[in-house]
Amino acid sequence: MNKSHLNLREYLKHKHNEITWRERIQIIDNIIYALSRIHKEGSIHKNLHSGNILFNLTSQLFYISDFGFRGPADRPLNSIYGNLPYLAPEIIAGKEVTFASDIYSIGILMWEISSGKPPFIYHEDDHFLAINIINGIRPKIESGIPLEYKKLMMQCWDADPRRRPNLGELINKIFEMRKHCRNISNDSNSNKKNKSMIKKFIRKLKVFQPKTNNILEISETSNLDETNYKLFTSKVYAFENFSEPRNGTEEEQEEFHNQPYIFSISNNVDDDILNMMQSSSIFKGSKKKLSKVPQINSNKDFQVDYYRRKTIQQTKNVDIEDEHEIYNDPNLHSEDQDELEIPWIV
């Protein structure tokens, strides 16, 4: 990749804890604007994900790449090509691809920009994930997301393409969010006393920063990088006999996100497990030597559950140049912006 560019995943990996909500909304604004130019030409991207949203380090703007690539020429008939966590359920189910299919991907990107994490990062079984997406499972929404942002994101990833907003509606709603941020900044500049009171109010009630600022512990970043490589490689999929896409209930969402993470592990791990167990401190002090490990589906892959990772928090600040002249307002980047967004946070 050109050194003058970063994809959105790389950008969030390095900058997530530095960017403000105003800047997150601005990123979405850039992406929607770029997508609108594609749709105005009567085209559908079909494979939007954070690996092909590029950030130009010179212009400080995001734009969309990989447009027009439909996957390998020899892919099987009735197969689909794309990045599974971002694909609309109707695409996975083999139904018609429409402009609304790109809007679904925008919803997933909105979640990723808010959380700083790739969607469904610990679920590597493609068929299992595809079934759950068809049945309405979406990435877990953490606390700390602006209410209007959350509502728009959920509208974008609705299972019914007809209920998703079109690009015109998206542009208008994002504009209103930007204007709301600007108004808050203007109010704060004219009332320093009110700003001080808000800070005291935050400290008194211990209002937490969004949980979405979490990142994995340093010791586990290598695993995350490996998983990212797998997740952000578009592939050919051939799914059959899926049911009609639907929205999941709150109970189903909670059950899915509370279950252990699932990784697929090859059957060539018996020796590694044996060596690990024999050298583990759990067995120290015992004279009895382990001779073998029971065979588990020796001719097939098996699954091992990994539980949720601990997280740490970091916070910083960064600036992003705006693309649309109508939004050019220095007040959008005031140092106290986080505290001023209390009315938005849910």
VOPAGU-2260 file (C-alpha; in pm, 1 decimal, decimal comma):
REM VOPAGU-2260
SITE   aa  ch    i         X         Y         Z
SITE  MET   A    0       0,0       0,0       0,0
SITE  ASN   A    1     112,3     351,7     -75,5
SITE  LYS   A    2     286,6     494,3     231,9
SITE  SER   A    3      81,5     811,3     193,3
SITE  HIS   A    4    -231,7     615,3     277,7
SITE  LEU   A    5    -373,1     409,5     563,8
SITE  ASN   A    6    -686,7     202,0     549,3
SITE  LEU   A    7    -955,5     272,5     806,2
SITE  ARG   A    8    -869,8     -37,9    1009,5
SITE  GLU   A    9    -507,2      70,9    1041,7
SITE  TYR   A   10    -614,3     425,7    1119,0
SITE  LEU   A   11    -848,7     316,2    1399,6
SITE  LYS   A   12    -590,3      77,1    1537,4
SITE  HIS   A   13    -348,5     365,3    1592,7
SITE  LYS   A   14    -584,3     659,4    1643,9
SITE  HIS   A   15    -904,6     530,3    1804,1
SITE  ASN   A   16    -821,5     654,3    2151,1
SITE  GLU   A   17    -724,6     997,2    2018,7
SITE  ILE   A   18   -1023,2    1092,1    1804,5
SITE  THR   A   19   -1331,5    1273,5    1929,0
SITE  TRP   A   20   -1694,3    1203,5    1849,7
SITE  ARG   A   21   -1696,1    1500,2    1614,3
SITE  GLU   A   22   -1411,7    1340,8    1422,0
SITE  ARG   A   23   -1580,9    1000,4    1413,8
SITE  ILE   A   24   -1888,3    1161,1    1262,4
SITE  GLN   A   25   -1665,8    1341,6    1015,0
SITE  ILE   A   26   -1512,0    1010,3     906,2
SITE  ILE   A   27   -1859,0     871,9     834,9
SITE  ASP   A   28   -1939,3    1193,7     649,4
SITE  ASN   A   29   -1634,9    1140,1     423,9
SITE  ILE   A   30   -1733,3     779,8     352,6
SITE  ILE   A   31   -2097,5     862,2     278,6
SITE  TYR   A   32   -1994,0    1144,0      47,0
SITE  ALA   A   33   -1761,1     908,1    -144,4
SITE  LEU   A   34   -2031,9     641,6    -165,5
SITE  SER   A   35   -2284,2     895,8    -293,2
SITE  ARG   A   36   -2060,0     962,1    -592,6
SITE  ILE   A   37   -2057,4     589,3    -672,3
SITE  HIS   A   38   -2435,3     557,7    -636,8
SITE  LYS   A   39   -2495,0     868,4    -849,7
SITE  GLU   A   40   -2325,5     682,7   -1134,0
SITE  GLY   A   41   -2580,4     404,8   -1091,1
SITE  SER   A   42   -2324,4     164,4    -944,8
SITE  ILE   A   43   -2314,9     -43,9    -625,6
SITE  HIS   A   44   -1986,7    -110,2    -446,2
SITE  LYS   A   45   -2099,2    -447,4    -295,3
SITE  ASN   A   46   -1794,8    -494,6     -71,0
SITE  LEU   A   47   -1744,0    -196,2     159,2
SITE  HIS   A   48   -1526,0    -265,8     462,8
SITE  SER   A   49   -1260,2     -87,2     664,2
SITE  GLY   A   50    -983,2    -248,0     460,7
SITE  ASN   A   51   -1082,0     -57,3     146,3
SITE  ILE   A   52   -1168,9     275,6     308,6
SITE  LEU   A   53    -843,7     469,0     267,3
SITE  PHE   A   54    -717,4     772,2     458,2
SITE  ASN   A   55    -501,3    1011,8     259,0
SITE  LEU   A   56    -230,4    1142,5     490,6
SITE  THR   A   57    -184,5    1451,0     273,7
SITE  SER   A   58    -544,5    1564,1     227,1
SITE  GLN   A   59    -656,9    1416,3     561,4
SITE  LEU   A   60    -967,0    1273,7     390,7
SITE  PHE   A   61   -1114,6     924,8     360,9
SITE  TYR   A   62   -1219,6     773,6      30,8
SITE  ILE   A   63   -1333,0     436,2    -106,3
SITE  SER   A   64   -1112,5     196,9    -303,2
SITE  ASP   A   65   -1158,3    -146,2    -467,4
SITE  PHE   A   66   -1462,6     -23,1    -658,5
SITE  GLY   A   67   -1545,0    -245,1    -953,6
SITE  PHE   A   68   -1360,4    -556,7    -831,1
SITE  ARG   A   69   -1601,3    -847,2    -819,8
SITE  GLY   A   70   -1367,0   -1120,0    -700,1
SITE  PRO   A   71   -1181,0   -1394,9    -887,7
SITE  ALA   A   72   -1305,2   -1464,6   -1239,1
SITE  ASP   A   73   -1324,6   -1839,9   -1176,8
SITE  ARG   A   74   -1543,9   -1824,6    -866,2
SITE  PRO   A   75   -1827,2   -2080,9    -858,0
SITE  LEU   A   76   -2172,4   -2001,5    -988,8
SITE  ASN   A   77   -2413,2   -1871,5    -720,8
SITE  SER   A   78   -2124,0   -1790,9    -488,5
SITE  ILE   A   79   -2068,6   -1451,3    -329,6
SITE  TYR   A   80   -1751,3   -1251,5    -282,7
SITE  GLY   A   81   -1675,1   -1009,6      -4,2
SITE  ASN   A   82   -1580,7    -951,5     357,2
SITE  LEU   A   83   -1835,7   -1151,0     556,4
SITE  PRO   A   84   -1881,5    -932,6     869,9
SITE  TYR   A   85   -1973,7    -636,8     646,1
SITE  LEU   A   86   -2195,2    -815,1     392,6
SITE  ALA   A   87   -2566,8    -741,1     403,3
SITE  PRO   A   88   -2781,0   -1042,3     502,5
SITE  GLU   A   89   -2962,6   -1038,0     168,1
SITE  ILE   A   90   -2627,6   -1084,4      -8,9
SITE  ILE   A   91   -2539,2   -1377,2     217,9
SITE  ALA   A   92   -2882,2   -1529,1     150,3
SITE  GLY   A   93   -2824,6   -1505,8    -224,4
SITE  LYS   A   94   -3088,2   -1240,0    -285,3
SITE  GLU   A   95   -3074,7    -928,6    -500,1
SITE  VAL   A   96   -2796,4    -680,1    -431,8
SITE  THR   A   97   -2920,1    -319,5    -419,1
SITE  PHE   A   98   -2799,9      25,6    -316,4
SITE  ALA   A   99   -2936,7     -59,4      28,3
SITE  SER   A  100   -2679,3    -338,8      53,9
SITE  ASP   A  101   -2406,9     -73,0      65,7
SITE  ILE   A  102   -2606,4     113,1     332,7
SITE  TYR   A  103   -2591,2    -198,8     552,0
SITE  SER   A  104   -2212,0    -192,0     524,4
SITE  ILE   A  105   -2219,3     174,9     626,6
SITE  GLY   A  106   -2400,1      71,1     945,3
SITE  ILE   A  107   -2129,5    -183,3    1028,2
SITE  LEU   A  108   -1861,0      77,0     954,4
SITE  MET   A  109   -2038,2     320,6    1188,1
SITE  TRP   A  110   -2013,6      59,4    1462,2
SITE  GLU   A  111   -1644,2      -0,9    1391,0
SITE  ILE   A  112   -1568,5     370,8    1396,5
SITE  SER   A  113   -1751,2     404,6    1728,4
SITE  SER   A  114   -1584,7     103,7    1890,4
SITE  GLY   A  115   -1241,7     104,2    1727,5
SITE  LYS   A  116   -1269,8    -272,6    1679,5
SITE  PRO   A  117   -1346,7    -490,5    1377,6
SITE  PRO   A  118   -1695,2    -646,9    1383,9
SITE  PHE   A  119   -1729,4   -1005,3    1510,8
SITE  ILE   A  120   -1354,9   -1020,2    1562,2
SITE  TYR   A  121   -1351,7   -1344,0    1764,6
SITE  HIS   A  122   -1595,4   -1544,3    1553,4
SITE  GLU   A  123   -1398,0   -1715,8    1281,1
SITE  ASP   A  124   -1642,2   -1989,0    1176,3
SITE  ASP   A  125   -1781,5   -1842,9     854,1
SITE  HIS   A  126   -2094,1   -2057,1     837,5
SITE  PHE   A  127   -2177,0   -1996,8    1204,1
SITE  LEU   A  128   -2133,5   -1621,6    1160,5
SITE  ALA   A  129   -2333,7   -1613,7     836,7
SITE  ILE   A  130   -2628,4   -1791,2    1000,8
SITE  ASN   A  131   -2625,2   -1545,9    1289,0
SITE  ILE   A  132   -2612,4   -1242,8    1059,1
SITE  ILE   A  133   -2910,5   -1383,2     867,5
SITE  ASN   A  134   -3091,1   -1422,5    1200,4
SITE  GLY   A  135   -3036,7   -1059,5    1293,0
SITE  ILE   A  136   -2726,2   -1070,6    1511,5
SITE  ARG   A  137   -2526,7    -748,4    1492,8
SITE  PRO   A  138   -2211,2    -624,5    1671,3
SITE  LYS   A  139   -2267,5    -543,0    2037,7
SITE  ILE   A  140   -2347,5    -176,9    2096,1
SITE  GLU   A  141   -2154,5     -47,4    2395,2
SITE  SER   A  142   -2254,8     243,9    2615,0
SITE  GLY   A  143   -2128,3     590,9    2535,3
SITE  ILE   A  144   -2261,2     619,3    2179,3
SITE  PRO   A  145   -2458,4     934,8    2090,5
SITE  LEU   A  146   -2827,8     848,1    2072,6
SITE  GLU   A  147   -2888,5     982,2    1721,0
SITE  TYR   A  148   -2575,0     808,5    1596,0
SITE  LYS   A  149   -2690,9     480,6    1748,5
SITE  LYS   A  150   -3039,3     508,8    1597,7
SITE  LEU   A  151   -2900,6     583,3    1252,3
SITE  MET   A  152   -2651,2     297,1    1274,2
SITE  MET   A  153   -2927,0      50,3    1366,0
SITE  GLN   A  154   -3146,5     176,0    1082,5
SITE  CYS   A  155   -2860,3     117,1     839,1
SITE  TRP   A  156   -2812,6    -245,9     942,7
SITE  ASP   A  157   -3182,0    -336,2     951,1
SITE  ALA   A  158   -3243,2    -681,0     801,8
SITE  ASP   A  159   -3506,3    -536,5     566,8
SITE  PRO   A  160   -3334,4    -331,1     292,3
SITE  ARG   A  161   -3653,3    -126,6     246,7
SITE  ARG   A  162   -3627,0       5,3     602,5
SITE  ARG   A  163   -3271,8     133,2     565,3
SITE  PRO   A  164   -3219,4     504,7     499,8
SITE  ASN   A  165   -3113,3     609,9     153,2
SITE  LEU   A  166   -2799,0     813,9      98,1
SITE  GLY   A  167   -2987,3    1142,8      91,1
SITE  GLU   A  168   -3134,8    1071,4     433,2
SITE  LEU   A  169   -2794,5     964,3     562,2
SITE  ILE   A  170   -2629,7    1284,2     443,6
SITE  ASN   A  171   -2900,4    1497,3     606,1
SITE  LYS   A  172   -2885,7    1314,4     939,2
SITE  ILE   A  173   -2507,2    1325,5     955,4
SITE  PHE   A  174   -2524,3    1696,4     874,2
SITE  GLU   A  175   -2763,9    1748,5    1166,6
SITE  MET   A  176   -2523,1    1565,4    1397,2
SITE  ARG   A  177   -2237,4    1784,7    1280,8
SITE  LYS   A  178   -2449,4    2095,6    1330,3
SITE  HIS   A  179   -2541,8    1977,7    1680,0
SITE  CYS   A  180   -2172,4    1944,4    1764,6
SITE  ARG   A  181   -2103,6    2290,4    1626,6
SITE  ASN   A  182   -2385,8    2446,5    1829,2
SITE  ILE   A  183   -2257,6    2287,5    2148,6
SITE  SER   A  184   -1910,4    2425,8    2076,6
SITE  ASN   A  185   -2049,2    2774,7    2009,7
SITE  ASP   A  186   -2249,5    2766,9    2330,9
SITE  SER   A  187   -1942,5    2661,8    2525,9
SITE  ASN   A  188   -1731,5    2943,6    2388,6
SITE  SER   A  189   -1990,2    3199,3    2500,9
SITE  ASN   A  190   -2035,7    3051,6    2845,2
SITE  LYS   A  191   -1714,6    2943,8    3019,7
SITE  LYS   A  192   -1891,6    2918,5    3350,8
SITE  ASN   A  193   -2134,7    2663,7    3210,7
SITE  LYS   A  194   -1842,9    2459,8    3077,2
SITE  SER   A  195   -1684,2    2452,6    3421,7
SITE  MET   A  196   -2012,8    2340,5    3575,7
SITE  ILE   A  197   -2038,2    2056,6    3324,6
SITE  LYS   A  198   -1687,9    1936,9    3416,0
SITE  LYS   A  199   -1777,2    1938,4    3785,1
SITE  PHE   A  200   -2099,1    1754,4    3707,0
SITE  ILE   A  201   -1904,0    1484,2    3524,3
SITE  ARG   A  202   -1661,5    1437,8    3811,3
SITE  LYS   A  203   -1940,5    1431,3    4068,3
SITE  LEU   A  204   -2148,1    1168,2    3891,4
SITE  LYS   A  205   -1842,3     982,1    3762,1
SITE  VAL   A  206   -1961,8     982,4    3403,3
SITE  PHE   A  207   -1743,9     727,0    3229,4
SITE  GLN   A  208   -1578,4     759,3    2894,6
SITE  PRO   A  209   -1736,6     526,9    2636,0
SITE  LYS   A  210   -1644,0     163,2    2679,2
SITE  THR   A  211   -1572,9     175,9    2309,3
SITE  ASN   A  212   -1233,0     330,8    2384,9
SITE  ASN   A  213   -1115,4     -10,0    2499,3
SITE  ILE   A  214    -825,4    -186,4    2333,2
SITE  LEU   A  215    -683,1    -530,2    2391,8
SITE  GLU   A  216    -398,9    -580,8    2634,7
SITE  ILE   A  217     -51,8    -547,0    2487,1
SITE  SER   A  218      19,4    -916,6    2539,3
SITE  GLU   A  219    -271,2   -1006,2    2311,7
SITE  THR   A  220    -217,7    -766,3    2023,5
SITE  SER   A  221     -38,7   -1029,5    1817,6
SITE  ASN   A  222    -349,4   -1248,8    1829,1
SITE  LEU   A  223    -559,0    -950,7    1725,8
SITE  ASP   A  224    -330,0    -878,2    1431,0
SITE  GLU   A  225    -356,2   -1239,4    1314,5
SITE  THR   A  226    -733,7   -1232,0    1345,4
SITE  ASN   A  227    -746,5    -899,3    1161,3
SITE  TYR   A  228    -556,7   -1053,1     870,8
SITE  LYS   A  229    -817,0   -1327,3     843,4
SITE  LEU   A  230   -1112,8   -1094,9     886,3
SITE  PHE   A  231    -998,9    -834,3     640,3
SITE  THR   A  232    -939,1   -1064,9     349,2
SITE  SER   A  233   -1234,4   -1075,8     111,9
SITE  LYS   A  234   -1317,6   -1430,5      10,2
SITE  VAL   A  235   -1554,4   -1636,8    -199,7
SITE  TYR   A  236   -1842,8   -1791,1      -5,5
SITE  ALA   A  237   -2097,7   -2049,4    -113,6
SITE  PHE   A  238   -2389,2   -2062,8     130,2
SITE  GLU   A  239   -2709,6   -2253,0      60,7
SITE  ASN   A  240   -3060,8   -2287,3     199,7
SITE  PHE   A  241   -3052,4   -1990,1     434,3
SITE  SER   A  242   -3377,5   -1863,5     576,3
SITE  GLU   A  243   -3524,3   -1518,3     513,4
SITE  PRO   A  244   -3312,3   -1247,6     683,1
SITE  ARG   A  245   -3471,0   -1102,1     995,1
SITE  ASN   A  246   -3390,5    -871,6    1285,4
SITE  GLY   A  247   -3279,4   -1034,8    1609,0
SITE  THR   A  248   -3447,2    -967,5    1942,4
SITE  GLU   A  249   -3263,7    -800,0    2230,2
SITE  GLU   A  250   -3260,9   -1134,4    2411,2
SITE  GLU   A  251   -3100,5   -1307,6    2111,5
SITE  GLN   A  252   -2839,2   -1035,2    2080,9
SITE  GLU   A  253   -2752,9   -1062,3    2449,7
SITE  GLU   A  254   -2732,4   -1441,2    2438,3
SITE  PHE   A  255   -2502,1   -1432,3    2135,9
SITE  HIS   A  256   -2263,1   -1175,7    2281,3
SITE  ASN   A  257   -2251,5   -1342,1    2623,1
SITE  GLN   A  258   -2144,2   -1678,3    2486,6
SITE  PRO   A  259   -1776,7   -1783,9    2466,4
SITE  TYR   A  260   -1583,9   -1679,3    2158,8
SITE  ILE   A  261   -1528,9   -1954,8    1905,7
SITE  PHE   A  262   -1207,6   -2019,7    1717,5
SITE  SER   A  263   -1145,7   -2294,3    1464,8
SITE  ILE   A  264    -830,0   -2490,0    1545,8
SITE  SER   A  265    -669,6   -2756,0    1331,4
SITE  ASN   A  266    -644,2   -3116,9    1454,1
SITE  ASN   A  267    -261,7   -3095,1    1442,3
SITE  VAL   A  268    -237,9   -2966,6    1795,5
SITE  ASP   A  269    -217,6   -3283,5    2007,1
SITE  ASP   A  270     159,9   -3267,7    2053,7
SITE  ASP   A  271     150,2   -2897,7    2135,4
SITE  ILE   A  272    -121,8   -2951,4    2394,6
SITE  LEU   A  273      71,3   -3241,4    2549,9
SITE  ASN   A  274     392,5   -3036,9    2570,8
SITE  MET   A  275     208,1   -2740,1    2714,9
SITE  MET   A  276      36,1   -2950,2    2981,7
SITE  GLN   A  277     356,5   -3129,8    3081,5
SITE  SER   A  278     546,1   -2802,5    3120,8
SITE  SER   A  279     260,5   -2619,7    3290,2
SITE  SER   A  280     294,0   -2518,6    3655,1
SITE  ILE   A  281     -40,5   -2688,5    3715,3
SITE  PHE   A  282     134,6   -3024,7    3697,6
SITE  LYS   A  283     453,4   -2931,2    3879,2
SITE  GLY   A  284     507,4   -3128,0    4195,9
SITE  SER   A  285     347,3   -3436,5    4049,6
SITE  LYS   A  286     572,7   -3732,0    3969,5
SITE  LYS   A  287     313,3   -3874,1    3732,7
SITE  LYS   A  288     401,4   -3813,1    3369,1
SITE  LEU   A  289     135,0   -3753,6    3107,1
SITE  SER   A  290     164,4   -4011,7    2833,3
SITE  LYS   A  291     -88,9   -3891,0    2580,6
SITE  VAL   A  292    -381,0   -3663,8    2511,6
SITE  PRO   A  293    -717,0   -3814,3    2407,6
SITE  GLN   A  294    -786,6   -3783,5    2035,9
SITE  ILE   A  295   -1069,9   -3543,7    1955,6
SITE  ASN   A  296   -1210,8   -3573,4    1604,0
SITE  SER   A  297    -866,7   -3668,8    1478,2
SITE  ASN   A  298    -976,6   -3646,2    1115,4
SITE  LYS   A  299   -1163,0   -3317,5    1150,2
SITE  ASP   A  300   -1118,1   -2971,4    1287,4
SITE  PHE   A  301   -1260,0   -2906,0    1630,4
SITE  GLN   A  302   -1355,0   -2590,6    1809,4
SITE  VAL   A  303   -1216,1   -2450,0    2132,2
SITE  ASP   A  304   -1384,6   -2169,4    2322,3
SITE  TYR   A  305   -1189,3   -1862,8    2420,8
SITE  TYR   A  306   -1339,6   -1625,1    2669,0
SITE  ARG   A  307   -1347,3   -1247,3    2652,0
SITE  ARG   A  308   -1025,2   -1052,5    2685,1
SITE  LYS   A  309    -940,3    -794,9    2949,5
SITE  THR   A  310    -910,7    -441,0    2825,2
SITE  ILE   A  311    -731,9    -120,6    2909,3
SITE  GLN   A  312    -820,4     238,8    2825,1
SITE  GLN   A  313    -619,8     520,0    2672,8
SITE  THR   A  314    -732,0     868,4    2565,5
SITE  LYS   A  315    -568,4    1134,2    2345,6
SITE  ASN   A  316    -667,4    1391,9    2076,7
SITE  VAL   A  317    -612,4    1431,4    1700,6
SITE  ASP   A  318    -744,9    1664,2    1428,4
SITE  ILE   A  319    -893,9    1569,5    1091,6
SITE  GLU   A  320    -940,3    1819,0     807,6
SITE  ASP   A  321   -1297,8    1849,4     681,3
SITE  GLU   A  322   -1398,1    1784,4     322,5
SITE  HIS   A  323   -1717,7    1990,4     300,8
SITE  GLU   A  324   -1689,3    2367,2     321,6
SITE  ILE   A  325   -2021,1    2392,1     503,1
SITE  TYR   A  326   -1866,3    2214,2     801,9
SITE  ASN   A  327   -1545,8    2416,5     825,6
SITE  ASP   A  328   -1572,7    2548,9    1179,9
SITE  PRO   A  329   -1277,3    2570,2    1421,0
SITE  ASN   A  330   -1516,4    2526,8    1711,5
SITE  LEU   A  331   -1570,0    2164,4    1610,9
SITE  HIS   A  332   -1239,3    2074,7    1771,5
SITE  SER   A  333   -1246,1    2247,2    2110,0
SITE  GLU   A  334   -1034,4    2080,7    2375,7
SITE  ASP   A  335   -1328,5    2025,7    2606,3
SITE  GLN   A  336   -1550,3    1863,9    2345,1
SITE  ASP   A  337   -1594,8    1530,9    2522,9
SITE  GLU   A  338   -1748,1    1688,1    2832,4
SITE  LEU   A  339   -1978,5    1899,6    2617,3
SITE  GLU   A  340   -2142,6    1599,0    2456,2
SITE  ILE   A  341   -2337,1    1489,7    2764,6
SITE  PRO   A  342   -2683,4    1539,8    2603,3
SITE  TRP   A  343   -2583,5    1302,6    2325,2
SITE  ILE   A  344   -2441,7    1017,7    2526,3
SITE  VAL   A  345   -2665,0     723,5    2612,8
